Amino acid sequence: MKDLKSTINQVAESLGFSRCVIGSLEPMEAERTEFERWLAQGYAAGMDYLKRNPVLRTSPQLLYPSAKSAIVVSASYYTKVPDCPADHYGRVARYAVGLDYHVVLRAKLRELKTQLETELGRPLIGKAYTDDVALFEQGFAARSGLGFAGKHTLVIGPKLMGSYNFIAELFTDLEIEPDEPYKGTCGQCFRCGDICPTKAIVEPGTLDAGLCISYLTIENKDGIPLELRSSLGEWVFGCDVCQEICPYNQAPPVSTWKEFQPESGVGHYLDLFSLLEIKTQEDFHSRFIHSPVRRPKRRGLLRNALVVIGNKRPLGGADVVRKFAQGEQDPMLLEHAQWALKQF
């Protein structure tokens, strides 16, 4: 059993994964209790898919019935942020600067499976997942020993690996002894909660998604609440504020995967004026087809761009917004354009 784990770790490391542990498929009873408490407080906001069947989401044994264990991995997506190229650009969260991690990680896990089949001399039954199935992934990763859940709710890896890591799983028919949870702590630190622009971390370890800039700019299908617009600052897609202040992230390992480098995707900044020139969803999809930035669709990303233009008040911004408003029909976008103009 120990040799099997060693083989899995060696193959995972050769593929560039930062950390690899083995997860049990036993029901996540303690995690379910915490997840249901979070849901009951209304902190899932408009993410109705999270509210459906919390029992299924915390029952990994039901996700892939043929599996007997899960290989749980992490991969760094951290890259350094350059200076902003101009005042009409908005920030993109680090996880989204490169290619769509769903596609990249699933391909890497399939490669992991293929190499393990070669090493073990037999075919494996297996299924790759990452952030796209009914699994309470944060709780599953923490229980499996990938890291511990910090007060900002993100998984922090050991040995100063920090939290700038994607998490993914390969459910397999291998019978392997699961790893123990990793014991880590934030101590008395609550810098993430103190610095959050919208005070979305309502208490250590509890996030109100309805206040979170990442939710507001990505998953949120409605307008940005008036009282929160100025708090978005320059964030046009996602937010890294709570991670940037975290002591565990002061010297994080830089991603070695070319797919997650800024030159492979949209980069750390988006041209806000250019976004307002996108006329249709089809044009938007073509431009961002390989990027996580496509998630909020044209309507959502242009909404965000208008808010950031209002916050930054770039030179020539008012004229660009006026031109946009003349040709736009969406009432929500028109309202955000009017708000942005009032900021100049």
Residue pairs with C-beta under 8 A, 6 or more apart in sequence:
1 176
1 177
4 120
4 174
4 176
5 22
5 176
5 177
7 116
7 119
7 120
8 20
8 22
8 71
8 116
8 176
9 20
11 112
11 115
11 116
11 119
12 20
12 71
12 73
12 112
13 20
14 115
15 108
15 111
15 112
15 115
16 75
16 108
16 256
16 257
17 73
17 74
17 75
17 108
17 112
18 73
18 74
18 75
18 76
18 157
18 161
18 165
18 253
19 73
19 74
19 146
19 147
19 157
19 158
19 161
19 165
20 71
20 72
20 73
21 71
21 72
21 73
21 144
21 145
21 146
21 179
22 69
22 70
22 71
22 72
22 144
22 176
22 177
22 178
22 179
23 60
23 69
23 70
23 71
23 72
23 140
23 141
23 143
23 144
23 169
23 178
23 179
24 60
24 69
24 70
24 143
24 144
24 178
25 60
25 61
25 67
25 68
25 69
25 70
25 171
26 60
26 61
27 58
27 59
27 60
27 61
28 58
28 59
28 60
28 136
28 139
28 140
28 143
29 58
31 58
31 136
31 139
31 140
31 143
32 54
32 55
32 57
32 58
32 136
34 139
35 54
35 57
35 58
35 136
35 139
36 54
38 44
38 206
39 50
39 51
39 54
41 206
41 208
42 210
43 202
43 206
43 207
43 208
43 209
43 210
44 50
44 51
44 209
45 208
45 209
45 210
45 215
45 219
45 220
46 210
46 219
46 220
46 221
46 222
47 209
47 215
47 219
50 57
52 134
53 134
54 136
56 62
56 134
57 134
57 135
57 136
58 136
58 139
60 70
60 135
60 140
60 171
61 67
63 129
63 133
63 134
63 135
63 171
64 127
64 171
66 125
66 173
67 125
67 126
67 127
67 171
67 172
67 173
68 172
68 173
68 174
68 175
68 176
69 171
69 172
69 174
69 175
69 176
69 178
70 140
70 144
70 169
70 170
70 171
70 172
71 109
71 112
71 169
71 170
71 172
71 174
72 140
72 141
72 144
72 146
72 167
72 168
72 169
73 109
73 112
73 146
73 167
73 168
73 169
73 170
74 141
74 146
74 147
74 155
74 157
74 161
74 165
74 166
74 167
74 168
75 105
75 108
75 165
75 166
75 168
75 255
75 257
75 260
76 161
76 164
76 165
76 252
76 253
76 254
76 255
76 256
76 257
76 260
77 94
77 95
77 97
77 98
77 101
77 164
77 165
77 166
77 255
77 257
77 260
78 94
78 162
78 164
78 249
78 252
78 253
78 254
78 255
79 94
79 97
79 98
79 254
79 255
79 260
79 261
79 262
79 268
80 254
81 91
81 94
81 268
82 268
84 91
84 234
84 269
85 269
86 271
86 314
87 312
87 314
87 315
88 271
88 272
88 273
88 309
88 312
88 314
88 315
88 316
88 317
88 320
89 234
89 269
89 270
89 271
89 272
90 234
90 235
90 236
90 237
90 269
90 270
90 272
90 304
90 305
90 308
90 312
91 233
91 234
91 235
91 236
91 237
91 240
91 268
91 269
92 236
92 237
92 238
92 266
92 267
92 268
92 269
92 270
92 293
93 214
93 235
93 237
93 238
93 239
93 240
94 164
94 240
94 243
94 268
95 101
95 164
95 166
95 238
95 292
96 237
96 238
96 265
96 266
96 291
96 292
96 293
97 260
97 261
97 262
97 265
97 266
97 267
97 268
98 104
98 255
98 257
98 259
98 260
98 261
98 262
98 264
98 265
99 259
99 260
99 264
99 265
99 290
99 291
100 290
100 291
100 292
101 130
101 131
101 166
101 260
101 292
102 130
102 131
102 132
103 290
104 257
104 259
104 260
105 128
105 130
105 166
105 168
106 128
106 129
106 130
106 168
108 168
109 128
109 130
109 168
109 169
109 170
110 128
112 170
113 124
113 126
113 128
113 170
113 172
116 124
117 123
117 124
124 172
124 173
124 174
125 172
125 173
126 170
126 171
126 172
126 173
127 170
127 171
128 168
128 169
128 170
128 171
129 135
129 168
129 169
129 170
129 171
130 166
130 167
130 168
130 169
131 137
131 166
131 167
131 168
135 169
137 167
137 169
138 149
138 153
138 154
138 155
138 167
139 149
140 169
141 147
141 155
141 167
142 148
142 149
142 155
142 181
142 182
143 181
144 178
144 179
144 181
145 179
145 180
145 181
145 182
146 155
146 157
146 167
146 182
147 155
147 156
147 157
147 158
147 161
147 163
147 165
147 182
147 184
148 155
148 156
148 181
148 182
148 183
148 184
148 185
149 155
149 156
149 205
150 156
150 163
150 186
150 192
150 205
150 246
150 248
151 186
151 189
151 190
151 192
151 193
151 201
151 204
151 205
152 163
152 192
152 193
152 201
152 207
152 242
152 243
152 246
153 201
153 205
153 206
153 207
154 163
154 242
154 243
155 163
155 165
155 167
156 162
156 163
156 184
156 186
156 246
156 248
157 163
157 165
158 182
158 184
160 248
160 251
160 252
161 248
161 252
161 253
162 243
162 246
162 248
162 249
162 252
162 253
163 243
163 246
163 248
163 249
164 243
164 249
164 252
186 204
189 247
190 204
191 245
191 246
191 247
192 201
192 241
192 242
192 243
192 245
192 246
193 199
193 201
193 203
193 204
193 242
195 241
195 242
195 245
196 241
196 242
197 213
197 231
197 232
197 233
197 239
197 241
198 211
198 212
198 213
198 216
198 228
198 231
199 211
200 207
200 208
200 209
200 210
200 211
200 212
200 213
200 215
201 207
201 208
201 242
202 208
202 211
209 215
209 219
211 228
212 239
213 231
213 232
213 235
213 238
213 239
213 241
214 238
214 239
216 224
216 225
216 228
216 232
217 224
217 232
217 235
217 236
217 237
217 238
217 239
217 296
217 300
217 304
218 237
218 238
218 295
218 296
218 300
219 295
219 296
220 296
220 300
221 300
222 332
223 303
223 332
223 335
223 336
224 232
224 303
224 304
224 307
224 336
226 339
229 307
229 310
229 311
229 339
230 311
232 304
232 307
232 308
232 311
233 308
233 311
234 308
234 311
234 312
235 304
235 308
236 270
236 272
236 275
236 301
236 304
236 305
236 308
237 270
237 293
237 296
237 301
237 304
243 249
255 261
258 264
262 268
265 290
265 291
265 293
266 288
266 291
266 293
270 293
270 305
272 305
272 308
272 309
272 312
272 314
272 317
273 314
273 316
273 317
273 320
275 301
275 302
275 305
276 302
276 305
276 306
276 320
276 321
276 323
276 324
278 284
278 287
278 298
278 302
279 327
280 298
281 297
281 298
281 299
283 298
284 294
284 297
284 298
284 301
285 294
288 294
293 301
296 303
296 304
299 330
299 332
299 333
302 333
303 332
303 333
303 336
306 321
306 324
306 333
306 336
306 337
306 339
306 340
307 336
307 339
307 340
309 317
309 320
309 321
309 340
310 336
310 339
310 340
310 341
310 342
310 343
310 344
311 343
313 343
313 344
317 340
317 344
318 341
318 344
321 337
321 340
321 341
322 341
324 337
325 334
325 337
325 338
325 341
328 334
328 337
